[in-house]
Amino acid sequence: MKQIRRIIIAALVLILLWGMVPSYLPFYVSAKAAPQIKTKIVEYQTISNLNLRKAPGTRSKKILTIPKGETVKSFQRKGDWYKVSFSFKSKDKTVEKTGWVSGAYLKKKSTVMTKKSVPTSQAKYAKTNYKTTASLNLRSGAGTNYKKVITVPKSKVVVSTESKGTWKKVSYSYSSKGKKVTKTGWVSGKYLKEYYKYTKTSGTYYLADQKSALYSKPDTKKNAVYAIQKNTGFFSTQEIINSKGQKWYRVSYKGKKFYIHSKDVKKQTKAKISKSTFVAQKDSILYSYYGVSHAKVNAIPKGTILTTSYRVGNWYKASYGGKTGYFYGDDFTIKQEAVSLEEEALVRETYATTASLNLRSTAGEEGAILATIPKGEIIIPTHKVSNGWYKVTYSGKTGYVSGKYIEKVRTGDPLTTRSGYQFIDLRTKSPVKAAQIDQYIDKSIAGKTSVLKGKGQAFIDAGDKYGVNALYLAAHAIHESAYGLSNISLGKRNLFGFGAFDAAPYVAAYRFGTVEQNIEYIAQEMKATYLNPGNWKYKGAYLGFSTKTLSNARVEESSEGMNFYYASDPYWGKAIAAHMERMLPYDKKYYNSVKPDLTVPAFPTKPAGSDKFPEGIKAVAKKGLGLSSKKGNNEIVKTLKKGMEFQLLEKTNDYWMKVKVEDEILWTEDIRLVDYKNYISVKNLGRVTAVSLNVRPSASTKQERIAVLKLNQYVHLALDQEGKIVTDSSKGWYKVVLADGTKGWVSAAYIIKELY
């Protein structure tokens, strides 16, 4: 019996010790480790705000809502429901809640392993950064007998997650022709050293927000040198990203340099304040620096009065008993004369916080802290105070924030609620019918010619094929193509403006053979990129919103979903959702029950198609352009030098351009249409913007027409001997050259000059 008790006690000790290991320590599976057994505990990340319920099923009582991006641990499953535990902090205490959540909104993070057999010849480990100590070959396998993929130059950074003997499997990224290329293979570990990136900073104050530790190096390879208590402050002038991708700070403690993990501390604000008087509410301590782990320089009895004009976070610098140090603000109350401040009521204006800042009870640094507002949070002040502070309500508390840390913005954030189509998972099937889409389009175009007319079923078919919400696809196309009436949709069957750039929207946009081909292409493209958690464009599988400063810079902390990257308009997601609502009112019950289609298709192949220009379109190179004999051939046979003239013949969907240089037909991919003015200047390419445009023998409507040009038809504008476009004396007419060589005149009001 005694022996059994000893075994139980030993097991309990091991469990407790395991729980004390910090969550950020690197996970490593040794190739020589003993065989291991997998447990049932699995970590997941929430991909949306998610209700934790008492039992599996949407009818069960809600315990709380778990925010998007939080980690939960699952240890039981029933159908599509998972029993999980969720930990969070409340009033400086860690609270753990257990219940059931829908598995449709979970993404697997990692499995807590205790025993999984690993081959003795190979080991996997956490992602590790290395720097090459010499030029070395990246090979297809672990050995010199394998084929060389590429040579990695000396002093380049590679990322490894696996080893085999002295060889390591790595990925190496580099730029080629303006594009990022990543190669994966094996290299000899003899020529690698772990890479730590050290960055000097301007100097930042931090405060430990939990019990933590100081290390002699920016990693946990050696034991901690000091244990640090919560509420201890540090000053840092160096940031380090170690080989495991962890962020550390170099700090000073007891006159020496040490390192602390970034997850253990929070940034603090250092500020000069108006001279203030504090009264000790209990016996307190004056510390040599801000924080309870620093040396105690003097005892402060209850009732002591101190004056200060300097603070870091909630620590204040003061002198007492002939010594100078820091006291903790929570042990004191402020005593100062009231200052008369005026408050001006504001019309509704939207701001975003530019840093984490405190909401205070009064308009000044001396006010008690009511809450901390994170960086990037959207706020709507109701009043502006004469000292530059603003009155706001945040998390149910009304107080004041400094105007130094907020900036006026434009945002598509709904602010008060996050429901409806703007936040549904776009990988869910919509109950919309083709007739509902068609009726909405017909009503909106009011008899005008639209390429969207009667295309409702095409959206249903594409949505079903790729697992994309058909109502969203229709709304997206309607919004981008102005109900199928835009020039790009009419001229190129391109409803989404796909491939277009602001500099050259029509010429750059892809040309599709049919509207149906375009709809199916976009459904596949969106599912493979913006709705794919494995793609860099993914910021949530919903429309979302963007927040922009008045200078049009994106506020990343308050931008999310497709609207993060897809559109420059911060209200784009809201606009698409509005079209969806008008076609089919939002059904919350339906979208709470339907499951998303999580399949990920391959990236679509660029559609075949091109823009062919009239003969005689002249252009001038603004920099050297490499020319090839065939489209897609990277072998340069000739170079167009800056200032040389050539003829522009054709632009394909994959952005190759066919040109004519001294009677020789060649191809180039060196012209970037996103900023074409840096590469070429086209002298005389026009495009018709009217439904039909009459060509007349002279610059007058009194003359009979000799030809008719169609909407979006490219036109050869005639040039004079100096290479300038020929106009009449009023500059209201352009002289044009038709395909058969006939010359005539058209109204300049209906011609746009392309790539000019």
C-alpha positions in Angstrom: 0.0 0.0 0.0 2.9 2.4 0.9 4.5 1.6 -2.5 1.3 2.6 -4.3 1.0 5.9 -2.5 4.6 6.7 -3.4 3.9 6.1 -7.1 0.8 8.3 -7.0 2.7 11.1 -5.3 5.5 10.9 -7.8 3.0 11.1 -10.7 1.3 14.1 -9.3 4.7 15.9 -8.9 5.6 15.2 -12.5 2.2 16.6 -13.7 2.7 19.8 -11.7 6.2 20.3 -13.0 5.0 19.8 -16.6 2.3 22.5 -16.1 5.0 25.0 -15.0 6.9 24.9 -18.4 6.2 28.2 -20.2 4.0 27.8 -23.3 6.6 29.6 -25.5 9.5 27.2 -24.9 10.5 25.5 -28.2 9.0 22.1 -28.9 11.6 19.5 -30.0 11.3 15.9 -30.9 14.7 14.2 -30.8 15.6 11.6 -33.4 17.1 9.5 -30.6 14.1 9.9 -28.1 12.3 6.9 -26.8 9.0 5.8 -28.5 6.1 8.0 -27.3 2.3 7.6 -27.0 -0.2 10.3 -28.2 -2.7 11.8 -25.7 -6.2 13.1 -26.6 -5.6 16.7 -25.7 -5.5 18.9 -28.9 -5.0 22.7 -29.2 -7.2 24.6 -31.6 -7.5 28.3 -32.6 -10.9 29.9 -33.0 -11.4 31.3 -36.6 -14.4 33.4 -35.5 -16.1 34.7 -32.4 -17.4 31.4 -31.0 -20.1 30.6 -28.3 -19.0 28.2 -25.5 -22.1 26.2 -24.5 -23.0 23.9 -21.6 -23.8 21.0 -23.9 -23.3 20.1 -27.6 -25.9 21.9 -29.8 -27.0 25.5 -30.5 -30.0 25.1 -28.2 -27.8 24.7 -25.2 -27.2 27.6 -22.8 -24.3 29.9 -23.7 -21.6 30.2 -21.1 -19.6 33.0 -22.8 -18.3 34.0 -26.2 -14.7 33.1 -27.1 -13.0 35.8 -29.2 -11.6 35.1 -32.6 -7.9 34.0 -32.6 -7.9 32.5 -29.0 -6.5 29.1 -28.1 -8.7 26.3 -26.6 -7.8 22.8 -25.6 -10.1 19.9 -26.6 -10.3 16.6 -24.9 -13.6 15.2 -26.1 -15.7 15.1 -29.3 -19.3 14.4 -30.0 -20.2 14.6 -33.7 -19.1 18.1 -34.9 -19.0 19.5 -31.4 -15.9 19.6 -29.2 -15.6 19.8 -25.5 -12.9 22.4 -24.7 -11.3 24.4 -21.9 -10.6 28.1 -22.4 -8.4 30.2 -20.1 -8.5 34.0 -19.8 -7.6 36.8 -17.3 -10.2 38.6 -15.3 -9.3 41.2 -12.6 -5.6 39.9 -12.7 -6.8 36.3 -12.1 -6.7 33.4 -14.5 -10.1 32.0 -15.1 -10.8 28.7 -16.9 -14.1 27.8 -18.4 -15.1 24.4 -19.9 -17.9 23.7 -22.3 -18.8 22.7 -25.9 -18.1 24.6 -29.2 -18.9 23.9 -32.9 -15.9 22.4 -34.7 -16.7 24.4 -37.8 -15.0 27.4 -36.3 -11.8 25.7 -35.0 -8.4 25.5 -36.7 -6.0 22.9 -35.4 -2.9 24.3 -33.8 -0.9 21.4 -32.3 -1.4 18.2 -30.5 0.0 17.8 -27.0 2.3 14.8 -27.5 3.5 12.3 -25.0 5.0 9.5 -26.9 5.0 9.2 -30.6 7.6 7.0 -32.3 10.1 8.9 -34.4 12.5 7.3 -36.8 16.0 7.2 -35.4 17.4 8.6 -38.6 15.3 11.8 -38.8 14.0 14.5 -36.5 11.4 17.2 -36.7 11.5 20.3 -34.6 10.1 23.9 -34.2 10.9 26.3 -37.1 14.5 27.4 -36.7 16.4 30.2 -38.5 20.0 29.6 -39.6 22.5 31.7 -41.5 24.9 30.1 -44.0 28.6 30.3 -43.1 29.6 29.6 -46.7 28.1 29.2 -50.1 26.5 25.8 -50.1 24.3 23.6 -52.3 20.6 23.1 -51.7 19.9 19.5 -52.7 16.8 17.4 -53.3 17.8 14.9 -50.6 20.0 14.6 -47.5 23.3 13.8 -49.1 25.8 14.9 -51.8 24.5 12.2 -54.2 21.2 14.1 -54.5 20.5 16.6 -57.3 21.5 20.2 -56.7 18.4 22.5 -56.6 20.2 25.9 -56.2 23.4 27.4 -54.5 22.6 29.4 -51.4 25.1 32.3 -51.0 27.1 32.9 -47.8 25.4 34.9 -45.0 21.8 34.1 -46.3 19.0 33.2 -43.9 17.3 29.8 -44.3 14.5 28.2 -42.3 14.7 24.6 -41.1 12.2 22.3 -39.4 13.8 18.9 -39.9 17.2 17.1 -39.8 18.7 13.9 -40.9 22.1 13.1 -39.5 24.2 16.1 -40.2 21.8 17.4 -42.9 19.0 19.8 -42.4 15.9 20.4 -44.5 15.5 24.1 -45.2 13.5 26.7 -47.2 15.4 29.6 -48.8 13.6 32.7 -50.2 15.0 35.2 -52.6 13.8 37.8 -55.2 13.9 37.1 -58.9 12.6 39.6 -61.5 10.6 41.4 -58.8 9.0 38.3 -57.4 9.6 36.3 -54.3 10.8 32.8 -54.9 11.1 30.0 -52.3 13.1 26.8 -52.7 13.1 23.9 -50.3 15.7 21.1 -50.0 18.6 19.8 -47.9 21.9 21.4 -46.9 24.8 20.2 -44.8 24.4 21.4 -41.2 28.2 22.0 -41.0 27.8 25.3 -42.8 24.9 26.6 -40.8 24.7 28.6 -37.5 21.6 29.6 -35.7 20.6 33.1 -36.7 19.6 35.7 -34.1 18.6 39.1 -35.4 19.6 42.0 -33.1 17.9 45.4 -33.7 18.8 48.6 -31.9 15.8 50.5 -30.7 15.3 54.1 -29.5 14.6 52.9 -26.0 11.3 51.5 -24.6 10.0 51.0 -21.1 8.4 47.6 -20.2 6.6 46.2 -17.2 6.4 42.5 -16.3 2.7 41.6 -16.3 3.3 38.1 -14.8 6.0 36.2 -12.9 8.8 35.8 -15.4 12.6 35.2 -15.7 15.8 36.8 -16.9 18.2 34.9 -19.0 21.9 35.4 -19.9 21.0 34.9 -23.6 17.8 35.6 -25.7 16.7 32.0 -25.4 15.9 29.3 -22.8 18.8 27.0 -23.6 20.3 27.7 -20.2 18.6 28.1 -16.8 17.2 31.5 -15.9 19.5 33.7 -13.9 16.8 35.6 -12.0 13.1 35.0 -11.2 11.2 38.3 -11.6 8.0 39.3 -9.8 5.0 40.7 -11.6 5.0 44.5 -11.7 8.7 44.9 -12.3 9.9 47.4 -14.8 12.8 47.5 -17.3 14.3 49.8 -19.9 15.4 48.3 -23.2 17.4 49.6 -26.2 17.7 46.3 -28.1 15.2 43.8 -29.6 16.1 40.3 -30.6 14.4 37.7 -32.8 16.1 34.4 -32.0 16.5 31.4 -34.2 13.1 30.1 -33.1 11.3 33.3 -34.1 10.8 34.4 -30.5 11.0 38.1 -29.6 13.2 39.1 -26.7 14.4 42.3 -25.1 17.8 43.1 -23.6 17.3 44.8 -20.3 19.4 46.0 -17.3 19.1 44.5 -13.9 21.4 44.9 -10.9 23.9 46.7 -13.2 24.2 43.8 -15.7 22.6 43.0 -19.1 20.0 40.2 -19.3 17.2 39.1 -21.6 13.4 38.8 -21.1 10.8 37.2 -23.3 8.4 39.7 -25.0 5.4 37.7 -23.9 6.2 38.4 -20.3 6.2 42.2 -20.5 4.0 45.1 -21.7 5.1 48.4 -23.1 4.8 51.3 -20.7 4.4 55.1 -21.4 7.0 57.4 -20.0 5.8 61.0 -19.5 6.3 64.3 -17.7 3.2 65.3 -15.9 2.1 68.5 -14.2 3.5 68.7 -10.7 1.2 66.6 -8.5 0.9 65.7 -4.9 0.3 62.1 -3.7 -0.6 60.8 -0.3 0.3 57.2 0.9 -2.8 55.2 1.8 -0.7 52.5 3.4 2.9 51.7 4.3 4.7 51.5 1.0 8.2 51.2 -0.5 10.5 53.5 -2.5 12.3 51.4 -5.1 15.6 52.1 -6.9 13.8 51.7 -10.2 10.1 51.1 -11.2 9.1 47.6 -10.2 8.9 45.4 -7.1 12.0 43.2 -7.9 14.3 46.2 -7.8 16.2 47.2 -4.7 14.3 48.9 -1.9 15.9 52.3 -1.1 13.5 53.5 1.6 10.3 52.7 3.5 7.3 55.1 3.0 5.0 55.3 6.0 1.2 55.6 5.6 0.2 59.3 5.3 3.5 60.4 3.7 3.1 63.2 1.1 5.2 63.0 -2.0 5.4 65.4 -5.0 6.2 64.2 -8.6 6.2 65.4 -12.2 7.5 62.2 -13.8 5.9 58.8 -14.3 6.4 55.4 -16.1 3.1 53.5 -16.4 1.7 53.6 -12.9 5.1 54.2 -11.2 6.1 57.7 -10.1 9.5 59.1 -9.6 10.0 61.1 -6.3 12.5 61.8 -3.5 12.0 60.8 0.2 14.4 60.7 3.1 17.2 62.0 1.0 16.9 59.3 -1.6 15.3 59.2 -5.1 13.4 56.3 -6.5 10.0 55.1 -7.6 6.7 54.5 -5.8 3.7 52.5 -6.9 0.7 54.6 -7.8 -1.9 52.1 -6.5 -0.6 52.7 -2.9 -1.3 56.4 -3.1 -4.1 58.9 -3.9 -3.6 62.1 -5.8 -4.2 65.4 -4.1 -4.2 68.4 -6.4 -6.2 71.6 -7.1 -8.9 71.2 -9.6 -8.2 72.8 -13.0 -11.0 74.4 -15.0 -11.2 72.8 -18.5 -13.7 73.4 -21.2 -15.4 70.6 -23.2 -16.6 71.1 -26.8 -19.3 68.7 -28.1 -18.2 66.9 -31.3 -20.2 65.8 -34.3 -19.8 62.1 -34.8 -16.1 61.6 -35.8 -14.3 58.3 -36.0 -10.8 57.8 -34.6 -8.3 54.9 -34.2 -5.8 54.6 -31.3 -2.2 54.8 -32.6 -0.8 53.1 -29.4 -2.1 51.2 -26.4 -3.4 54.0 -24.1 -5.2 54.5 -20.8 -8.8 55.7 -20.4 -8.7 58.0 -17.4 -11.3 59.4 -15.0 -10.2 63.0 -15.7 -8.7 64.8 -18.7 -5.0 64.5 -17.7 -2.2 62.0 -16.8 -3.2 62.4 -13.1 -6.6 60.7 -13.6 -7.2 57.2 -12.4 -6.9 54.5 -15.0 -10.4 53.1 -15.8 -9.3 50.8 -18.7 -6.6 50.3 -21.3 -7.6 50.7 -24.9 -5.5 48.6 -27.3 -3.7 50.0 -30.3 -5.9 50.2 -33.4 -9.2 50.3 -31.5 -11.9 52.3 -33.1 -13.4 55.0 -30.9 -16.0 57.8 -31.3 -15.2 60.8 -29.0 -18.3 62.8 -27.8 -16.3 65.9 -26.6 -12.9 67.5 -27.1 -11.3 69.0 -24.0 -9.5 72.3 -24.1 -6.2 70.6 -23.1 -6.2 68.3 -26.1 -7.9 65.3 -24.4 -11.0 63.6 -25.7 -14.0 62.2 -23.9 -14.9 58.6 -25.0 -16.8 55.6 -23.9 -15.0 52.2 -24.1 -16.0 48.8 -22.8 -18.9 50.4 -20.9 -16.7 53.0 -19.1 -16.7 56.7 -19.9 -13.5 58.7 -19.5 -10.8 60.6 -21.2 -7.9 59.8 -23.6 -4.9 61.9 -24.8 -5.3 63.3 -28.3 -1.6 62.5 -28.9 -2.4 58.8 -29.4 -5.5 58.9 -31.6 -6.0 59.7 -35.3 -9.0 60.5 -37.3 -9.9 57.6 -39.7 -12.4 56.3 -42.2 -13.6 52.8 -41.4 -16.0 50.1 -42.6 -16.1 48.7 -39.0 -19.8 48.5 -37.9 -18.6 49.7 -34.5 -21.6 48.6 -32.5 -22.5 45.2 -33.9 -20.8 42.6 -36.0 -23.7 40.6 -37.4 -25.2 40.1 -40.9 -23.6 39.4 -44.2 -20.4 41.4 -43.5 -19.2 38.7 -41.2 -20.6 35.4 -42.5 -18.2 32.7 -43.5 -18.1 33.1 -47.3 -17.4 29.4 -47.7 -21.0 28.6 -46.7 -23.7 27.7 -49.2 -26.3 30.4 -49.8 -30.0 29.5 -50.1 -30.4 32.2 -52.7 -32.2 31.2 -56.0 -31.1 32.3 -59.5 -34.4 34.1 -60.0 -33.8 36.3 -57.0 -30.4 37.4 -58.4 -31.8 38.0 -61.8 -34.8 40.0 -60.5 -32.4 42.3 -58.5 -30.2 42.9 -61.5 -33.2 43.5 -63.8 -34.7 46.0 -61.4 -31.3 47.9 -61.1 -30.4 48.1 -64.8 -33.8 49.5 -65.8 -33.7 48.2 -69.3 -30.1 49.0 -70.0 -27.7 46.6 -71.8 -25.9 44.6 -69.1 -23.7 41.5 -69.4 -25.2 40.3 -66.1 -28.7 40.0 -67.3 -30.0 36.4 -66.9 -26.7 35.2 -65.3 -28.1 34.3 -61.8 -27.6 30.5 -62.4 -23.9 31.0 -63.3 -23.3 32.3 -59.8 -25.2 29.3 -58.3 -23.2 26.9 -60.4 -19.8 28.4 -59.6 -20.6 28.7 -55.9 -21.6 25.0 -55.8 -18.5 23.9 -57.7 -15.9 25.6 -55.5 -17.7 25.9 -52.2 -18.2 29.7 -52.3 -21.3 31.6 -51.2 -23.2 32.3 -54.5 -25.0 35.3 -53.0 -21.6 36.9 -52.2 -20.3 36.1 -55.7 -23.3 37.8 -57.3 -23.0 40.9 -55.0 -19.2 41.1 -55.6 -19.8 41.1 -59.4 -22.7 43.6 -59.2 -20.6 46.0 -57.1 -17.4 45.9 -59.1 -19.2 46.0 -62.5 -21.9 48.5 -61.7 -24.6 45.9 -62.4 -22.7 44.7 -65.5 -22.7 48.1 -67.1 -19.0 49.1 -66.6 -16.7 49.3 -69.6 -14.5 46.5 -68.4 -17.4 44.2 -67.9 -19.0 45.1 -71.3 -15.7 45.1 -73.2 -13.8 42.2 -71.6 -16.6 40.1 -69.9 -14.6 40.9 -66.7 -17.2 41.6 -63.9 -14.7 41.9 -61.1 -12.1 44.2 -62.7 -9.6 41.3 -62.2 -6.1 42.1 -63.2 -6.8 45.8 -63.5 -4.5 48.5 -62.0 -5.4 52.0 -61.1 -2.8 53.3 -63.6 -4.3 51.4 -66.5 -7.6 49.8 -65.5 -9.0 48.8 -68.9 -5.8 47.8 -70.7 -4.4 45.8 -67.7 -7.7 43.9 -66.9 -7.9 40.3 -68.0 -10.1 39.6 -71.0 -12.5 36.6 -70.7 -14.3 34.7 -73.4 -17.6 34.6 -71.6 -19.2 36.0 -68.4 -19.6 32.4 -67.1 -15.9 31.7 -67.5 -15.2 34.9 -65.5 -17.5 34.0 -62.7 -16.1 30.5 -62.4 -12.5 31.8 -62.5 -13.2 34.3 -59.6 -14.9 31.7 -57.5 -11.9 29.5 -57.8 -9.4 32.4 -57.3 -11.2 33.7 -54.1 -11.4 30.2 -52.6 -7.7 29.5 -53.3 -6.5 32.9 -51.9 -8.6 35.3 -49.8 -10.7 32.4 -48.3 -7.8 30.0 -47.8 -6.1 30.1 -44.4 -2.9 28.9 -46.0 -2.6 31.9 -48.3 -0.9 35.2 -47.4 -4.0 37.1 -48.5 -6.2 35.4 -45.9 -7.3 37.7 -43.1 -10.6 35.9 -42.3 -13.1 34.1 -44.5 -15.5 37.0 -44.5 -16.0 40.4 -46.1 -14.8 42.3 -43.1 -13.7 45.9 -43.3 -10.7 48.2 -43.6 -9.7 51.3 -41.6 -7.7 54.1 -43.4 -6.2 57.3 -42.1 -7.0 60.5 -43.9 -3.8 60.0 -45.8 -5.1 56.6 -47.0 -2.7 54.5 -44.9 -4.2 51.2 -43.7 -4.6 50.8 -39.9 -3.8 47.1 -39.8 -4.9 46.5 -36.2 -8.5 47.6 -37.1 -8.8 46.0 -40.6 -9.8 42.4 -41.2 -11.4 39.9 -43.6 -11.2 40.2 -47.4 -11.4 44.0 -47.2 -7.9 44.0 -45.5 -6.2 43.4 -48.9 -8.8 43.2 -51.6 -10.0 46.7 -51.9 -8.6 50.2 -51.1 -12.1 51.3 -50.2 -12.6 50.8 -46.4 -16.3 50.5 -47.0 -16.0 47.8 -49.7 -17.1 44.9 -47.4 -20.1 46.9 -46.1 -21.1 47.7 -49.7 -21.0 44.0 -50.8 -23.0 43.0 -47.7 -25.6 45.7 -48.6 -26.2 44.1 -52.1 -26.5 40.7 -50.5 -29.1 42.0 -48.0 -31.2 43.6 -50.8 -31.2 40.4 -52.8 -32.0 38.1 -49.9 -32.5 39.3 -46.3 -29.9 37.9 -43.8 -31.1 34.8 -41.9 -29.1 34.5 -38.7 -30.5 31.1 -37.8 -29.6 29.7 -41.1 -26.0 30.9 -41.0 -25.5 29.8 -37.4 -26.3 26.2 -38.5 -24.7 25.8 -42.0 -21.2 24.5 -42.2 -18.5 26.0 -44.3 -16.9 24.1 -47.2 -13.2 23.9 -46.2 -11.9 22.4 -49.4 -9.1 24.4 -51.1 -8.9 24.3 -54.9 -5.7 24.8 -57.0 -5.0 28.3 -58.2 -6.8 28.9 -61.5 -4.8 29.1 -64.7 -4.8 32.5 -66.3 -7.5 32.6 -69.1 -6.3 32.8 -72.7 -7.0 36.2 -74.0 -5.4 39.4 -75.3 -5.9 43.0 -76.3 -4.9 43.6 -79.9 -4.2 47.1 -80.9 -4.6 48.8 -84.3 -1.6 49.1 -86.6 0.5 52.2 -86.2 0.4 52.6 -82.4 3.7 54.3 -81.5 5.4 54.1 -78.2 8.7 55.2 -76.6 10.8 53.2 -74.1 11.5 55.1 -70.9 14.1 52.5 -69.8 15.8 49.5 -71.2 13.4 46.7 -72.1 14.5 43.1 -72.8 12.9 41.6 -76.0 12.4 37.9 -76.7 11.7 36.1 -80.0 8.6 34.3 -78.6 6.1 34.9 -75.9 7.1 33.1 -72.7 10.7 32.8 -73.8 13.0 34.4 -71.2 16.0 34.5 -73.6 16.7 38.1 -74.4 17.6 38.6 -78.1 17.5 42.4 -78.2 17.2 45.3 -75.8 15.2 48.4 -76.4 17.2 51.3 -75.1 15.7 54.3 -73.3 14.3 56.8 -75.9 13.9 54.2 -78.7 10.5 54.2 -80.6 8.6 51.0 -81.4 5.1 49.9 -82.3 2.7 48.4 -79.7 0.8 45.5 -81.2 -0.8 43.3 -78.4 -1.1 42.8 -74.6 -1.9 39.3 -73.3 -3.6 38.3 -70.0 -0.3 37.2 -68.6 1.1 40.7 -69.2 3.4 39.9 -72.2 3.4 42.6 -74.9 3.9 42.0 -78.6 5.9 44.8 -80.2 7.4 45.7 -83.6 10.9 47.1 -83.7 12.3 48.0 -87.2 10.0 45.5 -89.0 10.9 42.7 -86.5 8.1 41.2 -84.3 9.3 40.6 -80.7 7.9 40.1 -77.2 8.6 41.6 -73.8 7.4 41.1 -70.2 9.4 44.0 -68.8 6.5 46.6 -69.0 4.7 46.7 -65.7 1.3 48.2 -66.2 0.9 48.9 -62.5 3.2 51.9 -63.1 3.6 51.9 -66.9 4.8 55.5 -67.0 8.1 54.4 -65.7 8.5 52.0 -68.7 6.8 53.4 -71.8 4.8 56.3 -73.2 2.3 55.5 -75.9 1.6 58.4 -78.3 -1.6 57.6 -80.1 -3.7 54.7 -78.6 -7.3 55.7 -78.1 -10.4 53.8 -76.9 -14.1 54.6 -77.6 -16.2 55.3 -74.5 -19.6 55.8 -76.4 -22.0 53.0 -77.3 -21.3 54.0 -80.9 -19.1 56.7 -82.4 -19.5 58.2 -85.8 -16.4 58.8 -88.0 -16.8 61.8 -90.3 -14.7 63.1 -93.2 -14.1 66.4 -91.5 -14.4 67.8 -87.9 -18.1 68.6 -88.1 -21.4 66.8 -87.3 -22.8 68.3 -90.5 -20.8 65.8 -92.6 -22.2 62.3 -93.3 -20.5 59.6 -91.3 -18.0 57.3 -93.1 -17.8 54.6 -90.4 -19.0 53.8 -86.9 -16.7 52.8 -84.0 -18.0 50.5 -81.2 -17.8 50.9 -77.5 -14.3 50.0 -76.1 -12.9 49.7 -79.6 -9.2 50.7 -79.8 -8.4 53.5 -82.2 -5.4 54.7 -84.1 -5.1 58.4 -83.4 -3.3 60.2 -86.3 0.0 62.0 -85.5 1.6 65.0 -87.1 5.2 65.3 -88.2 6.3 66.2 -84.6 4.6 63.1 -83.2 1.7 64.9 -81.6 -2.0 63.9 -81.9 -3.8 65.8 -84.7 -6.8 67.8 -83.5 -8.9 70.5 -85.1 -8.5 74.2 -84.0 -11.0 73.8 -81.2 -9.3 70.7 -79.9 -12.7 69.1 -79.8 -12.0 66.5 -82.6 -9.3 63.9 -83.2 -8.1 62.7 -86.5 -8.1 58.9 -86.7 -6.8 56.2 -89.1 -9.1 53.3 -89.7 -8.0 49.7 -90.3 -8.3 50.1 -94.1 -6.1 53.3 -94.0 -9.1 55.7 -94.4 -8.7 58.9 -92.4 -11.5 60.6 -90.6 -12.5 62.6 -87.5 -14.2 61.7 -84.3 -15.4 63.8 -81.3 -12.6 63.9 -78.6 -15.3 63.8 -75.9 -15.8 60.1 -76.5 -12.2 59.0 -76.8 -9.9 58.2 -73.9 -6.1 58.1 -74.5 -4.6 54.8 -73.1 -1.1 54.5 -71.7 -0.5 58.1 -72.7 
